[in-house]
Amino acid sequence: MDTGPTDPREGVAELAEMLGLIRGVLADGSISSAEATHLTCWVQAHPSVVARWPGNVLTQRLTEIFRDGRMDARERARLSDLLARIASNSTGASSPAFSTETDLPLSRPAPVVRFEGRTFVLAGEMRNGPHSACAREITELGGRCDRSVSRRTDYVVIGGSAAGDWFQTGFRDVLDDVVRYRARAVEIAVISEDHWVRALP
């Protein structure tokens, strides 16, 4: 029996704290080794963040950086870019830092989208119409559309009108569920609304 992920509301305060810490690190326009080390210590002390997007992405990046015990210029630039995108994305869909084609939660490379027998979850507000209309497109092509992520989910489609608002509950919770299921070796593809639309006949 699939009991699903743990309560997605857990760790919200830690995510807010992480965001504040990131903005503090970015305030002077550069990231020192000491600041990166402090971020690493902070995520290690807050394991609930590691299980949530974008905390899991940040944790992975910090682990890669400090695998050899130091941070070089290229790693510093990549970390700075990641932190800037996380900080910017929390402000909402109008954030220019978020591109539904290039940003963090999307599966890379973008998968081939098939409809027949596949299960989709729509996350956030869609630019191409209400969820009911988008779900109808999916069912007409032989797929199904669920309201929440489960073991049978094949694709999560991130709505283009809400894609930048990762800190808001509904959108973030779907991504949290994807992270948890992936940790249990359940492969779920996360795709942009634009990629989904291009797959429609």
N, C-alpha and C positions, 0 to 999 in steps of 0.2 A: 504494500500500500504506500502510495506517495503522500507523505505528510507535508511536503513543501518546505520552503526555507523558513528560517526563524523570523520573528517579528521584525518587519522592515523598519519600524519606527525606532528601533534600538540604534544608538550611536549618533542621533541627530545633533546633540550638543557637541559631540566630539568633532563632527564634520564642520560645525560652525566655528569651533575653536581652531581647527586646521586651517580654515579659510582665513581667519584673522592672523594666524601665524604666517601664512604664505604672503599675505599682503604686507606684513611687517618686514619680511625678508626682502620683498621687492621694493620697499619704500625708497631705498637709497640708490636704486638702479643697478646694483651689482650684488652677487652672491659670493660670500666668502666661504672658505672651507669650514670655518667654525659654524656658520649658519646652516650649511648643508649637514654637518654632523649633528647639530641641534635638531634639525628636522628628522633625521634618522632616529635619534633617541626618542623623539616625541612619538613617531609612528610605532616604534617598538613598544612604547608604554601604553599605547591605545590600540589593542588588537581588533577592536570592533571596526576601526577605520579600514583596516587591511581587507576586510570582507566586503567593502562597499566601493563603488565607483564614485569619484575618481581616486579615492584613497589607495585602492589596490594598484592603480597605475603609478602613482607617486612612489609607493613602497617598492615596486619593481624597479623603477628608475634609480632610486637611491641605492638599492642592493647592487645593481649593476655598476654604479659609479664607485662604490667603496669596496668592491670585490678585491681590488689590488691595494686598498688602504689609502688611496689618494684620488684627487679630482683634477683632471687635466683641463685645458682650456676648452676643448671640444665638449667634454662632459658638462662643464660649467654652462656653456651656451645652450646645450640641450635641456638641462635642468631649468635654466632661466626661462626658456621658451615654454616648457611644460607648466611651470608655476604661473606664468603670465596667462596662459590659456585657461587654467583652472580658475584663477581669480576673475578673469573677464567673463567666463561662461556663466557665473552665478548671477549675473545682472539681468538675464533674460534673453529672449530670442533676438532682440535688436542688436545684441553684442556683435560687432564686426569681427571679433576674434573667433567666433564659432562658424565653421563652414560645415554644412551637413555632408560635404564630400570628403573632408580631410581630417576631421577632428577625432577625439580620443575614443569614444565607445564603439566606433564602427569596426566590424570585422575586416581584417586585411589579409589577403586581397579580398575585395568585394566578391561574394559568392554568386554563382549563377542562381537566379531565382526561378524555382519551379512551383507551380500551383497545385497540380493534381495530387491529391492525397496529403498535402502539406498543411501545417497549422501555423497561423500568423497571430501575433499580438500587436496591436497598434498603440504606440506610446505617444502621448501628447497631442496637441492640436494639429490636424493635417491641413495643409494648404489646398489640397485637391478635393475638399469637401468634408462633410461630417463623417464620423466613424461608420455610421450605418451605410452610407454610400460606398465607402472604401471597402467595407466588409462584403457588400453585395458584389463588388467587382471580383473579390477573391472567391466567393462561393460559386459565382457563375463560371469560374475557370477551374472548378473542381477542388478548391481548397476549403479550409474552414478558418474561422476567426474566433479566437478566445479572448476573454476580458483580462486574463492574468497569465503569467508565465508558469509553465508546468513542464514535466518531463517530455511531454509530447510536442512542445513548441519547437518549430523549426526556424522561424524568423521573427525577430522583433523589428518593427518598422518605426523609426523615429520620425515623428511628424515635423515637417519643416518649419511650422509656425511656432513650435515650442522647443526646438532642439537645443537652444542655448541655455534654457532655464533648468540646468541639471540640479540646482539646489531645491527646487520646488518638489513637494512630496510625491505627487503621482508619477512624474517623469523619473525622479530619482529612484523610487521604489521598484519600478520595472527593471532598471539597470542593476539595482542591488540583487534582485532575484536572478538575473542572468549571471552575475558574478558567482552567486552561491551555487547555482546549478552547474556552472562550468567547473567549479572546484570539486564537484562530485562526478566529473567526467561526462556530463551531459552537454553535448555540443549544440549550442544555440547561436545562430547567426544574427548579428545586429546590423541592420542596413538603413540607409537614409531613405526618406520618402522619395527623393529624386531617383534613386536606384530602383526602387520598387516600381515607380511609374514607368521607367524605361523598359521594364520587363513585361509590362502589359501589352497584349497584342493590339 
